[in-house]
Amino acid sequence: MFAFIREGFGDLPVWKIAAAQRGMTDDNLIHSTNYKYLDEKGEILDMEGFQVSLGPLALPINLRATRNSTLVTITWDDSRDNPSAAPTDRMMVGIFYANYRDTFTLEKETGTTRRDGKCEITLRNDDGEVCIHPFFARADNTAFSEDKAITLPDTE
C-alpha cells in the first residue's frame, strides 16, 4: 500500500515536508502513521483511519460530501484569508475503494480552490463504498492540511 501512496503522490511533497519537520524520512512517517490500518498483505483495514495528508493548513468549516453514482460533490464553508487558510489553497482528494482495498487514487488536479466552496470529482467506477480524503495544498505546494475522511456508501 505504501508503494501505491508514493506513486499516487508522485512529486507532491506532502509527506516529505511533514517528515522533515519531524526529523524522519517520508517512508518512515507514512509507515508509522498508518501501519495499524493495514493487514499483513498491505490491504486497507480501516479506510477512515488511514491518514492521507499531514500539515499545518486548516480544514474548512462544514466539509461534507455527497455521491450520485460516480459523481462526488464536496462542499464547505470557508471565507478565511490567513496563514492557515488562504483562498488560493488547492483542494486534493485521496480515494480508497472498499472493493479494492489494495489501491489508492489521488486527485491532485481538481481545479478547485478553497474560495470555491465546492469540488466535483468522478470516481473510476460506482461499484461499492468509497472513502474520500479531501485536503488542501498551498498553491506552491509548500504546505498542506490534514485530510478528513468521509465514507460514501454505494449508491445502488
DSSP file (Angstrom, degrees, kcal/mol; ACC not computed):
  #  RESIDUE AA STRUCTURE BP1 BP2  ACC     N-H-->O    O-->H-N    N-H-->O    O-->H-N    TCO  KAPPA ALPHA  PHI   PSI    X-CA   Y-CA   Z-CA
    1    1 A M     >        0   0    0      0, 0.0     4,-2.3     0, 0.0     5,-0.2   0.000 360.0 360.0 360.0 -37.1    0.0    0.0    0.0
    2    2 A F  H  >  +     0   0    0      1,-0.2     4,-2.6     2,-0.2     5,-0.2   0.837 360.0  55.0 -64.7 -29.9    2.8    2.4    0.7
    3    3 A A  H  > S+     0   0    0      2,-0.2     4,-2.5     1,-0.2    -1,-0.2   0.891 107.6  49.7 -66.4 -39.0    4.0    2.0   -2.8
    4    4 A F  H  > S+     0   0    0      2,-0.2     4,-2.7     1,-0.2    -2,-0.2   0.899 111.0  49.6 -64.9 -40.0    0.6    3.0   -4.1
    5    5 A I  H  X S+     0   0    0     -4,-2.3     4,-2.3     2,-0.2     5,-0.2   0.954 112.2  47.1 -62.4 -49.7    0.6    6.0   -1.8
    6    6 A R  H  X S+     0   0    0     -4,-2.6     4,-1.7     1,-0.2    -2,-0.2   0.914 114.7  47.1 -59.3 -43.9    4.1    7.0   -3.1
    7    7 A E  H  < S+     0   0    0     -4,-2.5    -1,-0.2     1,-0.2    -2,-0.2   0.909 111.3  51.4 -64.4 -42.5    3.0    6.5   -6.7
    8    8 A G  H  < S+     0   0    0     -4,-2.7    -1,-0.2     1,-0.2    -2,-0.2   0.874 113.3  43.7 -63.4 -38.3   -0.2    8.5   -6.1
    9    9 A F  H >< S+     0   0    0     -4,-2.3     3,-2.8     1,-0.2    -1,-0.2   0.764  82.4 170.8 -80.1 -25.2    1.6   11.4   -4.6
   10   10 A G  T 3< S-     0   0    0     -4,-1.7    -1,-0.2     1,-0.3    -2,-0.1  -0.275  73.7 -11.8  53.0-124.9    4.4   11.4   -7.2
   11   11 A D  T 3  S+     0   0    0     -4,-0.1    -1,-0.3     2,-0.1    -2,-0.1   0.351 101.7 120.6 -90.6   7.5    6.4   14.6   -6.8
   12   12 A L    <   -     0   0    0     -3,-2.8     3,-0.4     1,-0.1     2,-0.2  -0.618  58.1-147.6 -71.9 120.3    3.8   16.2   -4.4
   13   13 A P     >  +     0   0    0      0, 0.0     4,-2.7     0, 0.0     5,-0.3   0.057  56.4 123.9 -87.2  28.9    5.9   16.8   -1.2
   14   14 A V  H  > S+     0   0    0     -2,-0.2     4,-1.9     1,-0.2     5,-0.2   0.942  84.1  33.2 -50.0 -56.6    3.2   16.3    1.4
   15   15 A W  H  > S+     0   0    0     -3,-0.4     4,-2.4     1,-0.2    -1,-0.2   0.816 115.5  57.2 -76.4 -31.1    5.0   13.5    3.3
   16   16 A K  H  > S+     0   0    0     -4,-0.2     4,-2.4     2,-0.2    -1,-0.2   0.928 110.1  44.6 -63.8 -44.5    8.5   14.8    2.7
   17   17 A I  H  X S+     0   0    0     -4,-2.7     4,-1.8     2,-0.2    -2,-0.2   0.946 115.6  46.5 -64.9 -48.8    7.7   18.2    4.3
   18   18 A A  H  X S+     0   0    0     -4,-1.9     4,-0.6    -5,-0.3    -2,-0.2   0.887 114.4  48.5 -62.0 -39.2    5.9   16.6    7.3
   19   19 A A  H >X>S+     0   0    0     -4,-2.4     5,-2.6     1,-0.2     3,-1.1   0.914 107.9  53.4 -68.5 -42.8    8.7   14.1    7.7
   20   20 A A  H ><5S+     0   0    0     -4,-2.4     3,-0.9     1,-0.3    -1,-0.2   0.876 105.1  55.3 -60.2 -37.4   11.4   16.8    7.6
   21   21 A Q  H 3<5S+     0   0    0     -4,-1.8    -1,-0.3     1,-0.2    -2,-0.2   0.711 113.8  41.7 -67.4 -19.8    9.7   18.7   10.3
   22   22 A R  H <<5S-     0   0    0     -3,-1.1    -1,-0.2    -4,-0.6    -2,-0.2   0.365 115.0-112.3-107.6   2.1    9.8   15.6   12.5
   23   23 A G  T <<5S+     0   0    0     -3,-0.9     2,-0.2    -4,-0.6    -3,-0.2   0.846  80.3 113.3  69.7  34.4   13.4   14.6   11.6
   24   24 A M  S   <S-     0   0    0     -5,-2.6    -1,-0.3    -8,-0.1     2,-0.2  -0.752  70.7-103.5-126.4 171.6   12.2   11.4    9.8
   25   25 A T     >  -     0   0    0     -2,-0.2     4,-2.2     1,-0.1     5,-0.2  -0.651  34.3-116.4 -89.4 158.8   12.1   10.1    6.3
   26   26 A D  H  > S+     0   0    0     -2,-0.2     4,-2.7     1,-0.2     5,-0.2   0.895 115.5  54.0 -63.7 -38.7    8.8   10.2    4.4
   27   27 A D  H  > S+     0   0    0      1,-0.2     4,-2.4     2,-0.2    -1,-0.2   0.932 109.8  47.4 -59.7 -45.4    8.7    6.4    4.2
   28   28 A N  H  > S+     0   0    0      1,-0.2     4,-3.0     2,-0.2     5,-0.2   0.895 113.0  48.5 -64.5 -39.2    9.1    6.1    8.0
   29   29 A L  H  X S+     0   0    0     -4,-2.2     4,-2.0     2,-0.2     5,-0.2   0.928 111.7  48.1 -68.3 -44.4    6.4    8.8    8.6
   30   30 A I  H  X S+     0   0    0     -4,-2.7     4,-1.9     2,-0.2    -2,-0.2   0.941 116.8  44.5 -58.3 -46.7    3.9    7.2    6.3
   31   31 A H  H  X S+     0   0    0     -4,-2.4     4,-2.6    -5,-0.2    -2,-0.2   0.947 113.9  47.0 -65.4 -49.5    4.5    3.8    7.8
   32   32 A S  H  < S+     0   0    0     -4,-3.0    -1,-0.2     1,-0.2     4,-0.2   0.810 116.4  46.4 -66.0 -27.9    4.5    4.9   11.5
   33   33 A T  H  < S+     0   0    0     -4,-2.0    -1,-0.2    -5,-0.2    -2,-0.2   0.837 128.1  21.6 -78.1 -34.2    1.3    6.9   10.9
   34   34 A N  H >< S+     0   0    0     -4,-1.9     3,-2.2    -5,-0.2     4,-0.2   0.471  84.8 101.7-120.8  -3.5   -0.6    4.2    9.0
   35   35 A Y  G >< S+     0   0    0     -4,-2.6     3,-1.6     1,-0.3    -3,-0.1   0.848  81.2  60.8 -56.1 -34.7    0.7    0.7    9.7
   36   36 A K  G 3  S+     0   0    0      1,-0.3    -1,-0.3    -5,-0.2    -2,-0.1   0.596  97.8  59.1 -70.6  -9.4   -2.1    0.0   12.1
   37   37 A Y  G <  S+     0   0    0     -3,-2.2     8,-3.7     8,-0.1     9,-1.4   0.338  97.5  73.8 -99.9   6.1   -4.7    0.5    9.3
   38   38 A L  B <  S-A   44   0A   0     -3,-1.6     6,-0.2     6,-0.3     2,-0.1  -0.852  71.9-132.8-118.2 153.0   -3.3   -2.3    7.1
   39   39 A D    >   -     0   0    0      4,-2.3     3,-1.9    -2,-0.3    -2,-0.1  -0.351  45.4 -86.2 -90.4-177.6   -3.4   -6.0    7.2
   40   40 A E  T 3  S+     0   0    0      1,-0.3    -1,-0.0     2,-0.1    -2,-0.0   0.688 129.5  54.6 -65.9 -17.7   -0.3   -8.3    6.7
   41   41 A K  T 3  S-     0   0    0      2,-0.1    -1,-0.3   -40,-0.0     3,-0.1   0.470 119.9-107.8 -91.5  -2.9   -0.9   -8.2    3.0
   42   42 A G  S <  S+     0   0    0     -3,-1.9     2,-0.3     1,-0.3    -2,-0.1   0.604  73.0 139.9  86.9  12.3   -0.9   -4.4    2.9
   43   43 A E        -     0   0    0      1,-0.1    -4,-2.3   -42,-0.0    -1,-0.3  -0.644  61.1 -97.3 -89.8 149.9   -4.6   -4.1    2.2
   44   44 A I  B     +A   38   0A   0     57,-2.8    -6,-0.3    -2,-0.3     3,-0.2  -0.466  37.9 174.4 -69.4 125.0   -6.6   -1.4    4.0
   45   45 A L  S    S+     0   0    0     -8,-3.7     2,-0.4    -2,-0.3    -7,-0.2   0.751  80.3  28.8 -92.5 -33.9   -8.4   -2.5    7.1
   46   46 A D     >  -     0   0    0     -9,-1.4     4,-1.5     1,-0.1    -1,-0.2  -0.849  60.9-179.6-135.1  94.5   -9.7    1.0    8.1
   47   47 A M  T  4 S+     0   0    0     -2,-0.4    -1,-0.1     1,-0.2   -10,-0.0   0.831  86.7  49.5 -65.4 -32.5  -10.2    3.4    5.2
   48   48 A E  T  4 S+     0   0    0      1,-0.2   101,-0.2   101,-0.1    -1,-0.2   0.843 109.5  50.4 -76.5 -32.9  -11.3    6.2    7.5
   49   49 A G  T  4 S+     0   0    0    -12,-0.1    -2,-0.2     2,-0.1    -1,-0.2   0.806  84.3 103.9 -74.5 -28.9   -8.4    5.8    9.9
   50   50 A F     <  -     0   0    0     -4,-1.5     2,-0.6   -13,-0.1   -16,-0.1  -0.312  69.1-137.3 -59.7 130.7   -5.8    6.0    7.2
   51   51 A Q        +     0   0    0      1,-0.2     3,-0.1   -21,-0.2    -1,-0.1  -0.823  25.3 175.8 -94.9 120.3   -4.1    9.4    7.1
   52   52 A V        +     0   0    0     -2,-0.6     2,-0.3     1,-0.2    -1,-0.2   0.789  65.7  19.1 -92.1 -33.7   -3.5   10.7    3.6
   53   53 A S        -     0   0    0     81,-0.1    94,-1.0   -39,-0.1     2,-0.3  -0.987  56.9-167.9-143.3 148.0   -2.1   14.1    4.4
   54   54 A L        +     0   0    0     -2,-0.3   -36,-0.2    92,-0.2    90,-0.1  -0.965  31.7 107.4-130.1 149.0   -0.4   16.0    7.3
   55   55 A G        -     0   0    0     -2,-0.3    91,-0.4    88,-0.1    90,-0.1  -0.884  67.5 -88.7 160.0 173.0    0.3   19.6    7.7
   56   56 A P  S    S+     0   0    0      0, 0.0    89,-0.2     0, 0.0    -1,-0.1   0.568  79.8 109.0 -85.9 -10.6   -0.5   23.0    9.3
   57   57 A L  B    S-b  145   0B   0     87,-2.2    89,-0.7    79,-0.2     2,-0.2  -0.365  71.1-115.3 -68.4 149.0   -3.1   24.3    7.0
   58   58 A A        -     0   0    0     26,-3.3    -1,-0.1    87,-0.1    87,-0.1  -0.568  17.5-127.5 -84.3 144.0   -6.7   24.4    8.4
   59   59 A L        -     0   0    0     -2,-0.2    88,-0.1     1,-0.1    -1,-0.0  -0.601  37.4-103.2 -79.3 152.6   -9.5   22.3    7.0
   60   60 A P    >   -     0   0    0      0, 0.0     3,-0.7     0, 0.0     2,-0.2  -0.261  36.4 -95.4 -74.9 165.5  -12.6   24.3    6.2
   61   61 A I  E 3  S+C   77   0C   0     16,-1.6    16,-2.9     1,-0.2     0, 0.0  -0.537 103.3  12.0 -77.3 144.3  -15.8   24.5    8.3
   62   62 A N  E 3  S-     0   0C   0     -2,-0.2     2,-0.5     1,-0.2    -1,-0.2   0.859  77.3-178.0  57.4  41.6  -18.6   22.1    7.4
   63   63 A L  E <   +     0   0C   0     -3,-0.7     2,-0.3    13,-0.1    13,-0.2  -0.613  18.5 152.0 -71.1 121.4  -16.6   20.0    5.0
   64   64 A R  E     -C   75   0C   0     11,-2.5    11,-2.4    -2,-0.5     2,-0.3  -0.928  28.0-152.7-148.4 167.2  -19.0   17.4    3.6
   65   65 A A  E     -C   74   0C   0     -2,-0.3     2,-0.3     9,-0.2     9,-0.2  -0.994   4.1-166.0-148.0 151.8  -19.7   15.2    0.6
   66   66 A T  E     -C   73   0C   0      7,-2.3     7,-2.4    -2,-0.3     2,-0.4  -0.914  12.7-147.5-131.2 161.7  -22.5   13.6   -1.3
   67   67 A R  E     -C   72   0C   0     -2,-0.3     2,-0.4     5,-0.2     5,-0.2  -0.995  16.5-179.9-135.9 136.8  -22.4   10.9   -4.0
   68   68 A N  E >  S-C   71   0C   0      3,-2.7     3,-2.1    -2,-0.4     2,-0.4  -0.864  72.1 -61.4-132.6  98.4  -24.6   10.2   -7.0
   69   69 A S  T 3  S-     0   0    0     -2,-0.4    86,-0.1     1,-0.3    56,-0.1  -0.494 122.2 -12.7  60.8-114.7  -23.2    7.1   -8.8
   70   70 A T  T 3  S+     0   0    0     -2,-0.4    53,-3.4    -3,-0.1     2,-0.6   0.527 117.6  94.8 -94.2  -5.4  -19.7    8.1   -9.9
   71   71 A L  E <   -CD  68 122C   0     -3,-2.1    -3,-2.7    51,-0.2     2,-0.5  -0.773  53.6-170.9 -92.8 122.5  -20.1   11.8   -9.2
   72   72 A V  E     -CD  67 121C   0     49,-2.9    49,-2.3    -2,-0.6     2,-0.5  -0.947   4.4-162.4-111.4 129.0  -18.9   13.0   -5.8
   73   73 A T  E     -CD  66 120C   0     -7,-2.4    -7,-2.3    -2,-0.5     2,-0.5  -0.957   4.5-168.4-113.6 121.9  -19.7   16.6   -4.7
   74   74 A I  E     +CD  65 119C   0     45,-3.3    45,-2.7    -2,-0.5     2,-0.3  -0.920  10.1 179.5-109.4 131.6  -17.6   18.0   -1.9
   75   75 A T  E     +CD  64 118C   0    -11,-2.4   -11,-2.5    -2,-0.5     2,-0.3  -0.910   5.6 164.4-131.0 159.6  -18.8   21.3   -0.3
   76   76 A W  E     -     0   0C   0     41,-1.6     2,-0.5    -2,-0.3   -14,-0.2  -0.974  32.6-121.3-162.7 167.1  -17.5   23.5    2.5
   77   77 A D  E     +C   61   0C   0    -16,-2.9   -16,-1.6    -2,-0.3     2,-0.2  -0.987  45.7 139.4-118.6 123.6  -17.8   27.0    4.1
   78   78 A D        +     0   0    0     -2,-0.5    39,-0.1   -18,-0.2    -2,-0.0  -0.637  14.7 159.7-168.5 104.8  -14.6   29.0    4.4
   79   79 A S        +     0   0    0     -2,-0.2    36,-0.1    38,-0.0    -1,-0.1   0.192  41.0 130.0-109.9  14.9  -14.0   32.7    3.7
   80   80 A R        -     0   0    0      6,-0.1     2,-0.2    34,-0.1    -2,-0.0  -0.309  36.5-172.1 -70.1 152.3  -10.8   33.0    5.7
   81   81 A D        +     0   0    0      5,-0.2     5,-0.2     6,-0.1    -1,-0.1  -0.703  42.7 110.3-142.5  86.6   -7.7   34.6    4.3
   82   82 A N  B >  S-E   85   0D   0      3,-1.3     3,-1.6    -2,-0.2    -2,-0.0  -0.875  83.3 -78.6-148.5 177.1   -4.9   34.0    6.8
   83   83 A P  T 3  S+     0   0    0      0, 0.0     3,-0.2     0, 0.0     0, 0.0   0.769 128.6  43.0 -57.8 -26.3   -1.7   31.9    7.0
   84   84 A S  T 3  S+     0   0    0      1,-0.2   -26,-3.3   -27,-0.1     2,-0.1   0.531 125.7  28.7 -96.8  -4.5   -3.5   28.7    7.8
   85   85 A A  B <   +E   82   0D   0     -3,-1.6    -3,-1.3   -28,-0.2    -1,-0.2  -0.586  68.8 178.5-157.8  85.8   -6.3   29.1    5.2
   86   86 A A    >   -     0   0    0     -5,-0.2     3,-1.9    -3,-0.2    28,-0.3  -0.676  35.7-126.7 -90.5 144.9   -5.7   31.1    2.0
   87   87 A P  T 3  S+     0   0    0      0, 0.0    28,-2.0     0, 0.0    29,-0.3   0.761 110.0  57.2 -59.8 -23.9   -8.4   31.4   -0.6
   88   88 A T  T 3  S+     0   0    0     26,-0.2    49,-0.1    25,-0.2     2,-0.1   0.428  74.2 125.0 -89.9   0.5   -5.9   30.1   -3.2
   89   89 A D    <   -     0   0    0     -3,-1.9    25,-2.4    49,-0.1     2,-0.3  -0.394  60.2-129.1 -59.1 136.0   -5.3   26.8   -1.4
   90   90 A R  E     -FG 113 137E   0     47,-3.1    47,-2.5    23,-0.2     2,-0.3  -0.707  11.1-127.4 -95.1 138.7   -6.0   24.0   -3.8
   91   91 A M  E     + G   0 136E   0     21,-2.6    19,-0.7    -2,-0.3    21,-0.4  -0.670  27.2 179.5 -83.9 137.4   -8.2   21.0   -3.0
   92   92 A M  E     - G   0 135E   0     43,-2.9    43,-2.5    -2,-0.3     2,-0.4  -0.932  11.6-152.3-129.2 156.0   -6.9   17.5   -3.5
   93   93 A V  E     -HG 107 134E   0     14,-1.7    14,-3.2    -2,-0.3     2,-0.3  -0.967   4.5-156.4-139.3 119.9   -8.8   14.3   -2.8
   94   94 A G  E     -HG 106 133E   0     39,-1.9    39,-2.8    -2,-0.4     2,-0.4  -0.717  19.7-158.0 -86.5 144.8   -7.4   10.8   -1.8
   95   95 A I  E     -HG 105 132E   0     10,-3.0    10,-2.1    -2,-0.3     2,-0.4  -0.988  15.2-175.2-133.5 129.1   -9.7    7.9   -2.7
   96   96 A F  E     - G   0 131E   0     35,-2.2    35,-2.7    -2,-0.4     2,-0.5  -0.980  15.8-148.7-117.0 134.5  -10.0    4.4   -1.3
   97   97 A Y  E >   -HG 100 130E   0      3,-0.6     3,-1.6    -2,-0.4     6,-0.3  -0.906   8.2-145.3-103.8 125.9  -12.4    1.9   -2.8
   98   98 A A  T 3  S+     0   0    0     31,-2.7     3,-0.4    -2,-0.5    -1,-0.1   0.849 101.1  51.0 -58.9 -35.9  -13.9   -0.7   -0.4
   99   99 A N  T 3  S+     0   0    0     30,-0.5    -1,-0.3    28,-0.4     2,-0.2   0.565 115.2  43.4 -80.0  -7.1  -13.9   -3.4   -3.0
  100  100 A Y  E X   +H   97   0E   0     -3,-1.6     3,-1.6     3,-0.1    -3,-0.6  -0.594  67.8 167.8-135.2  70.2  -10.3   -2.7   -4.0
  101  101 A R  E 3  S+     0   0E   0     -3,-0.4   -57,-2.8     1,-0.3    -3,-0.1   0.408  70.4  61.8 -74.7   3.5   -8.5   -2.4   -0.6
  102  102 A D  E 3  S+     0   0E   0    -59,-0.2     2,-0.3    -5,-0.1    -1,-0.3   0.159  94.3  78.2-111.0  19.1   -5.1   -2.6   -2.1
  103  103 A T  E <   -     0   0E   0     -3,-1.6    -6,-0.3    -6,-0.3     2,-0.3  -0.892  51.9-171.1-127.5 158.2   -5.4    0.6   -4.2
  104  104 A F  E     -     0   0E   0     -2,-0.3     2,-0.4    -8,-0.1    -8,-0.2  -0.990   3.9-165.7-145.9 136.4   -5.2    4.3   -3.7
  105  105 A T  E     -H   95   0E   0    -10,-2.1   -10,-3.0    -2,-0.3     2,-0.5  -0.969   3.8-160.5-123.2 141.4   -6.1    7.2   -6.1
  106  106 A L  E     -H   94   0E   0     -2,-0.4     2,-1.1   -12,-0.2   -12,-0.2  -0.975   8.1-155.4-124.7 119.5   -5.1   10.8   -5.6
  107  107 A E  E     +H   93   0E   0    -14,-3.2   -14,-1.7    -2,-0.5     3,-0.3  -0.782  25.9 164.2 -89.1  96.2   -7.0   13.6   -7.5
  108  108 A K        +     0   0    0     -2,-1.1     2,-0.7     1,-0.2     3,-0.2   0.808  66.1  51.4 -84.2 -31.4   -4.3   16.3   -7.4
  109  109 A E        +     0   0    0     -3,-0.2    -1,-0.2     1,-0.2   -17,-0.1  -0.627  57.1 143.5-110.9  72.5   -5.7   18.5  -10.1
  110  110 A T        -     0   0    0    -19,-0.7    10,-0.3    -2,-0.7    -1,-0.2   0.681  57.1-132.2 -81.3 -17.6   -9.3   19.1   -9.1
  111  111 A G        +     0   0    0      1,-0.3     2,-0.4    -3,-0.2    -2,-0.1   0.653  66.9 122.5  75.4  14.8   -9.2   22.7  -10.4
  112  112 A T        -     0   0    0    -21,-0.4   -21,-2.6     5,-0.0    -1,-0.3  -0.897  42.8-166.0-117.2 138.7  -10.8   23.8   -7.1
  113  113 A T  B >>  -F   90   0E   0     -2,-0.4     3,-1.5   -23,-0.3     4,-0.7  -0.742  39.3-101.4-114.5 168.1   -9.6   26.3   -4.5
  114  114 A R  G >4 S+     0   0    0    -25,-2.4     3,-0.7   -28,-0.3   -26,-0.2   0.859 119.8  58.8 -54.8 -38.8  -10.6   27.0   -1.0
  115  115 A R  G 34 S+     0   0    0    -28,-2.0    -1,-0.3     1,-0.2   -37,-0.1   0.737  93.0  69.3 -67.2 -20.5  -12.6   30.1   -2.1
  116  116 A D  G <4 S-     0   0    0     -3,-1.5    -1,-0.2   -29,-0.3    -2,-0.2   0.860  81.6-155.7 -68.4 -36.1  -14.8   28.0   -4.5
  117  117 A G    <<  +     0   0    0     -3,-0.7   -41,-1.6    -4,-0.7     2,-0.3   0.497  66.3  66.6  74.9   1.6  -16.6   26.1   -1.7
  118  118 A K  E     -D   75   0C   0     -5,-0.3     2,-0.4   -43,-0.2   -43,-0.2  -0.977  53.1-179.7-157.0 140.2  -17.4   23.2   -4.0
  119  119 A C  E     -D   74   0C   0    -45,-2.7   -45,-3.3    -2,-0.3     2,-0.4  -0.998   9.0-160.9-140.5 136.6  -15.5   20.5   -5.8
  120  120 A E  E     +D   73   0C   0     -2,-0.4     2,-0.3   -10,-0.3   -47,-0.2  -0.974  12.4 176.6-119.1 133.8  -16.7   17.7   -8.0
  121  121 A I  E     -D   72   0C   0    -49,-2.3   -49,-2.9    -2,-0.4     2,-0.5  -0.938  23.6-132.4-129.7 155.9  -14.8   14.6   -8.8
  122  122 A T  E     -D   71   0C   0     -2,-0.3   -51,-0.2   -51,-0.2     2,-0.1  -0.940  19.8-136.4-111.1 124.7  -15.6   11.5  -10.8
  123  123 A L        -     0   0    0    -53,-3.4     3,-0.1    -2,-0.5   -53,-0.1  -0.362  21.0-119.0 -72.3 156.7  -14.9    8.1   -9.3
  124  124 A R  S    S-     0   0    0      1,-0.2     2,-0.3    -2,-0.1    -1,-0.1   0.761  92.8  -6.6 -71.9 -23.1  -13.4    5.4  -11.6
  125  125 A N        -     0   0    0    -56,-0.1    -1,-0.2   -55,-0.1    -2,-0.0  -0.967  60.3-125.8-158.6 170.3  -16.4    3.2  -11.0
  126  126 A D        +     0   0    0     -2,-0.3     2,-0.9    -3,-0.1    29,-0.3   0.067  65.1 127.0-108.4  24.4  -19.6    3.2   -9.0
  127  127 A D        -     0   0    0     27,-0.1   -28,-0.4    28,-0.1    -2,-0.1  -0.733  69.5 -33.2 -90.3 102.0  -19.0   -0.3   -7.5
  128  128 A G  S    S-     0   0    0     -2,-0.9    27,-0.2   -30,-0.1    -3,-0.1  -0.086  92.5 -29.0  89.3 177.2  -19.2   -0.3   -3.7
  129  129 A E        -     0   0    0     25,-0.1   -31,-2.7   -32,-0.1   -30,-0.5  -0.332  54.3-164.1 -68.1 147.5  -18.4    2.0   -0.9
  130  130 A V  E     -GI  97 152E   0     22,-2.4    22,-3.3   -33,-0.2     2,-0.5  -0.949  12.5-149.6-130.1 155.2  -15.7    4.6   -1.1
  131  131 A C  E     -GI  96 151E   0    -35,-2.7   -35,-2.2    -2,-0.3     2,-0.3  -0.973  17.1-162.5-124.3 115.4  -13.8    6.7    1.4
  132  132 A I  E     -GI  95 150E   0     18,-2.6    18,-2.6    -2,-0.5   -37,-0.2  -0.703   8.4-160.4 -97.8 151.5  -12.6   10.1    0.2
  133  133 A H  E     -G   94   0E   0    -39,-2.8   -39,-1.9    -2,-0.3    16,-0.2  -0.724  12.8-169.6-130.4  80.5  -10.0   12.1    2.0
  134  134 A P  E     +G   93   0E   0      0, 0.0    14,-1.7     0, 0.0     2,-0.3  -0.457  15.7 158.8 -71.8 145.2  -10.2   15.8    0.9
  135  135 A F  E     -G   92   0E   0    -43,-2.5   -43,-2.9    12,-0.2     2,-0.3  -0.956  32.1-115.1-154.8 169.3   -7.3   18.1    1.9
  136  136 A F  E     -G   91   0E   0     10,-0.4     9,-2.2    -2,-0.3     2,-0.4  -0.852  16.9-162.2-116.3 149.8   -5.8   21.4    0.9
  137  137 A A  E     -GJ  90 144E   0    -47,-2.5   -47,-3.1    -2,-0.3     7,-0.2  -0.981  29.9-110.3-126.1 138.0   -2.4   22.3   -0.5
  138  138 A R    >   -     0   0    0      5,-3.2     3,-2.6    -2,-0.4     5,-0.1  -0.377  39.9-108.7 -59.2 147.9   -0.8   25.8   -0.6
  139  139 A A  T 3  S+     0   0    0      1,-0.3    -1,-0.1     2,-0.1   -50,-0.1   0.797 121.4  44.4 -54.3 -32.7   -0.7   27.0   -4.3
  140  140 A D  T 3  S-     0   0    0      3,-0.0    -1,-0.3     0, 0.0    -2,-0.1   0.262 113.9-116.6 -97.1  12.3    3.1   26.5   -4.3
  141  141 A N  S <  S+     0   0    0     -3,-2.6    -2,-0.1     2,-0.2     3,-0.1   0.771  81.0 121.5  60.3  30.9    2.9   23.1   -2.6
  142  142 A T  S    S+     0   0    0      1,-0.2     2,-0.3  -125,-0.0    -1,-0.1   0.537  74.4  25.3 -97.7  -8.0    4.9   24.3    0.5
  143  143 A A        -     0   0    0     -5,-0.1    -5,-3.2   -88,-0.1     2,-0.3  -0.991  63.3-172.8-153.6 153.1    2.2   23.5    3.0
  144  144 A F  B     -J  137   0E   0     -2,-0.3   -87,-2.2    -7,-0.2    -7,-0.2  -0.913  18.5-126.1-140.4 163.1   -0.8   21.1    3.3
  145  145 A S  B     -b   57   0B   0     -9,-2.2   -87,-0.1    -2,-0.3     2,-0.1  -0.615  35.9 -97.4-100.0 168.4   -3.7   20.4    5.6
  146  146 A E        -     0   0    0    -89,-0.7   -10,-0.4   -91,-0.4   -92,-0.2  -0.435  47.5-112.9 -70.1 163.0   -4.6   17.1    7.3
  147  147 A D        -     0   0    0    -94,-1.0     2,-0.5   -12,-0.1   -12,-0.2  -0.550  15.8-138.2 -93.9 164.9   -7.2   15.2    5.4
  148  148 A K        -     0   0    0    -14,-1.7     2,-0.3    -2,-0.2   -97,-0.0  -0.989  17.8-136.1-123.1 122.0  -10.8   14.5    6.6
  149  149 A A        +     0   0    0     -2,-0.5     2,-0.4  -101,-0.2   -16,-0.2  -0.609  23.7 179.4 -79.1 131.4  -12.1   11.0    5.9
  150  150 A I  E     -I  132   0E   0    -18,-2.6   -18,-2.6    -2,-0.3     2,-0.4  -0.967  15.6-150.0-133.8 116.3  -15.7   10.9    4.5
  151  151 A T  E     -I  131   0E   0     -2,-0.4   -20,-0.2   -20,-0.2   -86,-0.1  -0.731  10.2-166.5 -89.4 132.1  -17.2    7.5    3.8
  152  152 A L  E     -I  130   0E   0    -22,-3.3   -22,-2.4    -2,-0.4     3,-0.1  -0.976  16.3-132.9-120.2 121.1  -19.8    7.4    1.0
  153  153 A P        -     0   0    0      0, 0.0     2,-0.1     0, 0.0   -24,-0.0  -0.192  36.1 -83.7 -68.6 162.1  -22.0    4.3    0.6
  154  154 A D        -     0   0    0      1,-0.1   -25,-0.1     2,-0.1   -27,-0.1  -0.412  36.1-143.1 -59.0 139.2  -22.6    2.6   -2.7
  155  155 A T              0   0    0    -29,-0.3    -1,-0.1     1,-0.2   -28,-0.1   0.428 360.0 360.0 -92.1   2.4  -25.5    4.4   -4.4
  156  156 A E              0   0    0    -30,-0.2    -1,-0.2   -87,-0.1    -2,-0.1   0.472 360.0 360.0 -87.6 360.0  -27.1    1.3   -5.9
